[in-house]
Amino acid sequence: MNYRERLLKGEHCPIIDMHGHLGPFHAFFMPEAAPDAMVRGMDRCGMEHLVFSPHSALCGDIREGNAEMFDVVKRYPGRLYGYCTINPSFPQFIDGEMEKYLEQAGVVGIKIHPAMHACAVTDDRYTSTWQRAQAEKRLVLSHTWGAGGGCGTSDMIKIAEKYPDVRLILGHSCYGDWDHVLPFAAEFPNVYLDLTAVYHFYGLIERMCEKVGSHKILFGTDYPWFDPMVTAGCIVYAHIGEDDMGNILYNNGRRLLDEQLNK
């Protein structure tokens, strides 16, 4: 039974989501935002693992948000994995938060959001984060968008050149700047594309596979913002091979998670 048939029949179709969140967000209703509801949603979708950063860490005090992250990781060991969120607006907390959480079981990387925190990825306030991630070959999920503006393709190229051992996930794949981000991801072995919010562009998944390779593309959804089944459907109905589907849905995430979990 192929991936499309599995999904249509509700059979097990293993998925690892490398870009998720947790909890409520102001002015939006998300019916599956609580941890228990998210896990039920994962069960419905056949999602094996979700790697997440709470909205409380992105929008509020990172100390409280990271504490919430770790509490949920401990409640669902081996099912939910967490990112330690860094906010450069509060540089006095960055090193302490990384020291506190990055060696903890179930915390597999670092999350940054340069747009939300109004701080370019190349800003000095991120330096200690990049240096630690480089030294320890850490996974970093960065929000990216467009060609520039502090977290676009041109900005991320500078990071990849300076910190080649960081496992760098381009959240949203530098949305819209396809002509530049695809050759960038193809050139750097530790740079990965993320399908969050971009899977709906007709032909883009096929183009990513052709220009970059399916081994560099990660399943991501922003869950609980969006239903993971929509993303899965776009993948299994794309004009790509079964091996490519397996890489995107599961294998690439499995490889990155195992590397971090076996440190």
C-alpha positions as CSV (number, residue, x, y, z in Angstrom):
1,M,0.0,0.0,0.0
2,N,1.5,3.3,-1.0
3,Y,1.5,6.5,1.0
4,R,-1.5,8.0,-0.7
5,E,-3.6,4.9,-0.2
6,R,-2.6,4.7,3.5
7,L,-3.6,8.3,4.1
8,L,-7.0,7.9,2.3
9,K,-7.8,4.7,4.2
10,G,-6.7,6.0,7.6
11,E,-3.9,3.5,7.8
12,H,-0.6,4.2,9.6
13,C,1.3,6.8,7.6
14,P,4.3,7.8,9.8
15,I,4.9,11.5,10.1
16,I,7.4,13.6,12.0
17,D,6.5,17.3,12.3
18,M,9.6,19.4,12.8
19,H,7.8,22.8,13.1
20,G,5.0,23.0,15.7
21,H,3.8,25.3,18.5
22,L,1.7,24.9,21.6
23,G,-1.0,26.8,23.5
24,P,-3.2,29.7,22.8
25,F,-2.3,32.7,20.6
26,H,-3.9,36.1,20.9
27,A,-6.8,36.9,18.6
28,F,-6.9,33.3,17.1
29,F,-9.1,30.3,17.9
30,M,-7.2,27.0,17.7
31,P,-9.3,24.1,18.9
32,E,-6.4,21.8,19.4
33,A,-3.9,24.2,21.2
34,A,-3.7,22.4,24.5
35,P,-1.2,19.5,24.9
36,D,-3.8,16.8,25.4
37,A,-5.8,17.9,22.4
38,M,-2.7,18.2,20.3
39,V,-1.7,14.6,21.1
40,R,-5.2,13.4,20.2
41,G,-4.8,15.3,16.9
42,M,-1.5,13.7,16.3
43,D,-3.1,10.3,16.8
44,R,-5.8,11.1,14.3
45,C,-3.1,12.1,11.7
46,G,-0.7,9.2,12.4
47,M,1.9,11.7,13.6
48,E,4.7,9.9,15.5
49,H,6.5,13.0,16.8
50,L,6.0,16.8,17.0
51,V,8.9,19.2,17.7
52,F,7.4,22.4,19.2
53,S,8.0,25.8,20.7
54,P,5.2,27.3,22.9
55,H,3.6,30.6,22.0
56,S,4.2,31.6,25.6
57,A,8.0,31.5,24.9
58,L,7.7,33.3,21.6
59,C,5.4,36.0,22.7
60,G,6.2,36.4,26.4
61,D,8.8,35.6,29.0
62,I,11.1,32.9,27.5
63,R,11.8,31.6,31.0
64,E,8.1,30.8,31.6
65,G,7.6,29.6,28.0
66,N,10.6,27.3,28.1
67,A,9.5,25.9,31.5
68,E,6.1,25.2,29.9
69,M,7.9,23.5,27.0
70,F,9.9,21.2,29.3
71,D,6.9,20.4,31.4
72,V,5.0,19.1,28.3
73,V,8.0,17.2,27.0
74,K,8.2,15.4,30.4
75,R,4.5,14.6,30.2
76,Y,4.8,13.1,26.8
77,P,8.3,11.6,26.7
78,G,9.3,10.2,23.3
79,R,6.2,11.7,21.7
80,L,6.7,15.5,21.9
81,Y,10.1,17.1,21.7
82,G,10.9,20.7,22.4
83,Y,12.9,23.6,21.1
84,C,14.5,26.0,23.6
85,T,13.3,29.4,22.5
86,I,15.7,32.3,22.5
87,N,14.6,36.0,22.5
88,P,17.4,38.5,21.7
89,S,15.3,41.3,23.3
90,F,16.4,39.8,26.6
91,P,20.0,38.9,26.1
92,Q,20.6,38.5,29.8
93,F,18.6,35.3,29.7
94,I,19.9,33.6,26.6
95,D,22.9,31.7,27.9
96,G,21.2,30.7,31.0
97,E,18.2,29.2,29.1
98,M,20.4,27.3,26.8
99,E,22.5,26.0,29.7
100,K,19.3,25.0,31.6
101,Y,17.5,23.1,28.8
102,L,19.7,22.0,25.9
103,E,21.1,19.0,27.8
104,Q,17.7,17.9,29.0
105,A,16.1,14.8,27.7
106,G,13.6,15.6,25.0
107,V,14.9,19.1,24.2
108,V,16.4,18.7,20.7
109,G,17.2,22.2,19.5
110,I,16.8,25.9,19.5
111,K,14.0,28.1,18.1
112,I,14.4,31.7,17.0
113,H,11.9,34.1,15.5
114,P,13.8,37.1,14.1
115,A,10.7,38.7,12.6
116,M,8.6,38.5,15.8
117,H,11.5,39.7,18.0
118,A,12.6,42.4,15.5
119,C,16.2,41.3,15.4
120,A,18.1,40.2,12.4
121,V,19.7,36.7,12.5
122,T,23.1,38.4,12.0
123,D,22.7,40.7,15.0
124,D,25.3,40.4,17.7
125,R,22.6,39.5,20.3
126,Y,22.3,36.1,18.5
127,T,26.1,35.4,18.5
128,S,26.3,33.2,21.6
129,T,23.3,31.2,20.3
130,W,24.9,30.5,17.0
131,Q,28.3,29.8,18.6
132,R,26.9,27.2,20.9
133,A,24.8,25.6,18.1
134,Q,27.9,25.5,16.0
135,A,30.1,24.0,18.7
136,E,27.6,21.4,19.6
137,K,26.1,20.8,16.1
138,R,22.7,21.7,17.3
139,L,19.5,21.9,15.4
140,V,18.2,25.5,15.0
141,L,14.7,26.3,13.6
142,S,14.6,29.9,12.5
143,H,11.6,31.7,11.1
144,T,12.5,32.9,7.6
145,W,10.7,35.0,5.1
146,G,11.5,36.4,1.6
147,A,14.8,37.6,0.3
148,G,16.0,39.8,3.1
149,G,14.7,41.8,6.0
150,G,16.7,40.2,8.7
151,C,15.6,36.6,8.2
152,G,15.4,36.2,4.4
153,T,17.6,34.2,2.1
154,S,20.5,36.7,2.0
155,D,20.6,36.8,5.8
156,M,20.5,33.0,6.2
157,I,23.3,32.5,3.7
158,K,25.5,34.6,6.0
159,I,24.6,32.3,8.9
160,A,25.2,29.1,7.0
161,E,28.6,30.3,5.8
162,K,29.7,31.4,9.2
163,Y,28.3,28.4,11.1
164,P,28.4,25.4,8.8
165,D,27.9,22.8,11.5
166,V,24.6,24.2,12.7
167,R,21.7,22.0,11.5
168,L,19.7,24.9,10.1
169,I,16.0,24.6,9.4
170,L,14.6,27.4,7.3
171,G,11.2,27.8,8.8
172,H,8.8,28.6,5.8
173,S,11.7,28.1,3.4
174,C,12.3,31.9,3.0
175,Y,8.7,32.1,1.8
176,G,8.3,33.4,-1.8
177,D,12.0,33.7,-2.6
178,W,12.2,30.3,-4.3
179,D,14.6,31.3,-7.1
180,H,17.3,32.0,-4.5
181,V,16.5,29.8,-1.5
182,L,16.5,26.5,-3.5
183,P,20.1,26.8,-4.8
184,F,21.1,28.0,-1.3
185,A,19.7,24.9,0.4
186,A,21.2,22.7,-2.3
187,E,24.7,24.1,-1.8
188,F,24.9,23.8,2.0
189,P,24.7,20.2,3.4
190,N,23.3,21.2,6.8
191,V,20.5,23.6,5.5
192,Y,17.0,22.2,5.4
193,L,13.8,23.4,3.8
194,D,10.6,23.4,5.8
195,L,7.1,23.0,4.2
196,T,5.2,25.0,6.9
197,A,2.8,27.4,5.1
198,V,4.4,26.8,1.7
199,Y,3.1,23.3,0.7
200,H,0.1,24.9,-1.0
201,F,2.1,26.5,-3.8
202,Y,1.3,24.4,-6.8
203,G,4.4,22.5,-8.1
204,L,6.7,23.8,-5.3
205,I,7.2,20.4,-3.6
206,E,8.2,18.9,-7.0
207,R,10.5,21.8,-7.7
208,M,12.1,21.4,-4.2
209,C,12.7,17.7,-4.9
210,E,14.2,18.4,-8.3
211,K,16.5,21.3,-7.3
212,V,17.4,20.4,-3.8
213,G,16.5,16.8,-3.2
214,S,13.9,15.2,-1.0
215,H,16.5,14.4,1.6
216,K,16.6,18.1,2.5
217,I,12.9,18.8,2.9
218,L,11.1,18.6,6.3
219,F,7.5,18.1,7.1
220,G,6.2,21.1,9.1
221,T,2.8,22.6,9.8
222,D,2.8,25.2,12.5
223,Y,0.4,22.8,14.3
224,P,-2.0,23.7,16.0
225,W,-2.4,26.6,13.6
226,F,-3.1,24.3,10.6
227,D,-4.3,20.7,10.3
228,P,-1.4,18.4,9.5
229,M,-3.6,16.3,7.2
230,V,-3.6,19.1,4.7
231,T,0.2,19.2,4.5
232,A,0.3,15.4,4.3
233,G,-2.3,15.4,1.5
234,C,-0.2,17.9,-0.5
235,I,2.8,15.6,-0.2
236,V,1.1,12.4,-1.1
237,Y,-0.6,14.0,-4.1
238,A,2.5,15.7,-5.3
239,H,4.1,14.3,-8.5
240,I,7.0,12.8,-6.7
241,G,8.1,9.2,-5.9
242,E,7.4,7.1,-2.9
243,D,10.9,7.4,-1.6
244,D,10.6,11.2,-1.8
245,M,7.3,11.1,0.1
246,G,8.9,8.9,2.8
247,N,11.8,11.2,3.1
248,I,9.6,14.3,3.6
249,L,7.0,12.7,5.8
250,Y,9.3,10.9,8.1
251,N,12.9,9.9,7.3
252,N,14.5,13.3,7.3
253,G,13.0,14.2,10.6
254,R,13.9,10.9,12.0
255,R,17.5,11.3,11.0
256,L,17.8,14.8,12.5
257,L,16.0,13.8,15.8
258,D,18.2,10.7,16.2
259,E,21.3,12.8,15.8
260,Q,20.2,15.2,18.6
261,L,18.9,12.5,20.9
262,N,22.1,10.5,20.7
263,K,24.4,13.3,21.8
